[in-house]
Each structure stands twice: as structure tokens, then as C-alpha cells.
């Protein structure tokens, strides 16, 4: 399962923004294998350039350009042999069995994005404010 998050997911991205994406995988996919195999697969795809792995970062990430757009791809491993059809990463019940702190850290980005959109009483006003702050900063 692939989940966008951050400014792109909220619709407040700009031409120089990156796209943050989380790849949610079942238990049998190891982080080491992910970082060993995914960059090679990306390297074979048209339009993918500048692949750079940062597996030891606080949030392990594969950075690359896709048709000139910066993408940050992270990975979270769920404690299931198969991902449930009703997987909702915002529900604590779905992440209870996760033991690796890196998986929880990677899930934080999308969880926070979705939680903000859920809790803000006026999403349109909040997103307008966020766009203004991004332009100002």
C-alpha cells in the first residue's frame, strides 16, 4: 500500500515541493531488503534519476527524482503477513503489534497529516493559512 502525506497530500504543495510517500508492507518484507531492492527497481524505470538511500536516518528514506519532481519514499512494516483490506493507519489497533520504532516513526508522517485534516474544524481555512505560511517562509 502506498500512502502520500505531507504538503502534497494536503494539496498545499508548490512547484519546488517534494512528494512524501510511505510504502506500507507486510511482515515478511525486511527493511534491509527494501533498501537493497527498491533502488535497483527504481533505477530501471523511465524518468527516475538521482536515487539516494538514507537507511540510517531517523526516518529511513529513499530519495529520488521522478520526471524532475523530488520524491521521498519511506517504508513501514506492519505486524501482519498480509495487509488487511481495511487497513487504517490512524487506528491504534492496526499498529499495536509494531515492534520496530523506525516503523512507527515512518507511520507518524501520514498519521499526523490525516489527523490534522480530521481534527481541524475548517479544513479550507486551515489549508489557505498553511499555503500562506509556506509562501512567507
C-alpha positions in Angstrom: 0.0 0.0 0.0 1.4 3.4 -1.0 0.3 6.5 1.0 1.1 10.1 0.1 1.4 12.5 3.0 2.7 16.0 3.9 2.1 19.1 1.8 1.3 17.1 -1.4 -1.4 15.1 0.4 -2.9 18.3 1.8 -2.9 20.0 -1.6 -0.6 22.8 -0.4 2.5 21.8 -2.4 4.3 24.1 -4.7 6.5 23.6 -7.8 9.6 23.2 -5.6 8.0 20.8 -3.1 8.8 17.2 -2.8 6.3 14.4 -2.6 6.4 12.3 0.6 5.3 8.8 0.1 5.1 5.9 2.6 5.1 2.3 1.4 3.3 0.1 3.9 4.4 -3.5 3.6 3.6 -6.8 5.3 5.8 -8.5 8.0 7.9 -10.7 5.6 9.4 -7.7 3.8 12.6 -6.6 5.7 13.8 -3.0 5.7 17.3 -4.1 4.6 15.8 -5.9 1.6 13.6 -2.9 0.8 16.6 -0.6 0.7 18.6 -3.1 -1.3 16.0 -4.0 -3.9 13.8 -0.9 -4.4 16.5 1.5 -5.6 17.6 -1.1 -8.2 14.0 -1.3 -9.4 13.6 2.4 -9.4 16.8 2.7 -11.4 15.3 0.6 -14.2 12.2 2.8 -14.5 12.0 5.6 -17.1 12.1 9.1 -15.7 13.7 8.1 -12.4 17.1 9.8 -11.5 19.3 10.8 -8.6 18.4 7.8 -6.4 19.9 8.2 -2.9 19.3 5.9 0.0 19.4 7.1 3.6 18.6 3.9 5.6 20.2 5.1 8.9 18.2 8.3 9.1 15.7 9.0 11.9 13.1 8.4 9.2 14.8 6.0 6.7 14.2 7.2 3.2 14.9 6.6 -0.5 15.2 10.0 -2.2 14.9 10.2 -6.0 13.6 12.4 -8.8 10.7 11.3 -10.9 10.3 13.3 -14.0 12.0 16.2 -12.3 9.9 16.0 -9.1 11.7 15.2 -5.8 10.2 12.2 -4.0 11.0 10.9 -0.5 9.9 7.2 -0.2 9.8 5.7 3.3 8.7 2.2 4.4 6.8 0.9 7.3 6.4 -2.8 8.1 3.1 -3.9 9.6 2.9 -6.8 12.0 0.7 -8.9 9.6 1.6 -11.5 7.0 -0.9 -9.8 4.7 -2.1 -6.2 4.8 -5.7 -6.1 5.9 -8.2 -4.7 3.3 -9.5 -2.3 5.9 -6.0 -1.1 7.0 -6.4 2.3 8.6 -3.1 3.6 9.9 -4.9 6.2 12.0 -6.4 3.4 14.2 -4.2 2.4 17.1 -5.5 -1.1 16.8 -3.9 -1.5 13.4 -0.4 -0.5 14.7 -0.4 -2.1 18.2 1.8 -5.0 17.2 4.6 -3.0 15.6 7.9 -3.6 17.4 10.4 -1.6 15.3 10.5 2.1 16.4 11.5 3.0 12.8 8.2 1.6 11.5 6.3 3.8 14.0 8.4 6.8 13.1 7.7 6.3 9.4 4.0 6.0 10.1 3.9 9.3 12.0 4.1 11.4 8.9 0.9 10.1 7.3 -0.9 9.7 10.6 -0.2 13.3 11.6 -1.3 14.5 8.1 -4.6 12.6 8.3 -5.2 13.5 11.9 -4.7 17.3 11.1 -7.2 17.0 8.3 -9.6 15.2 10.6 -9.4 17.5 13.6 -9.2 21.0 12.0 -12.8 22.4 12.2 -12.5 24.4 8.9 -10.1 22.5 6.6 -10.3 25.0 3.8 -9.3 27.9 6.0 -6.5 25.9 7.6 -5.1 24.9 4.2 -5.3 28.6 3.0 -3.3 29.6 6.1 -0.8 26.8 5.5 -0.3 27.9 1.9 0.3 31.5 3.1 2.8 30.4 5.7 4.7 28.2 3.2 4.9 31.2 0.8 6.0 33.5 3.6 8.6 31.1 4.9 
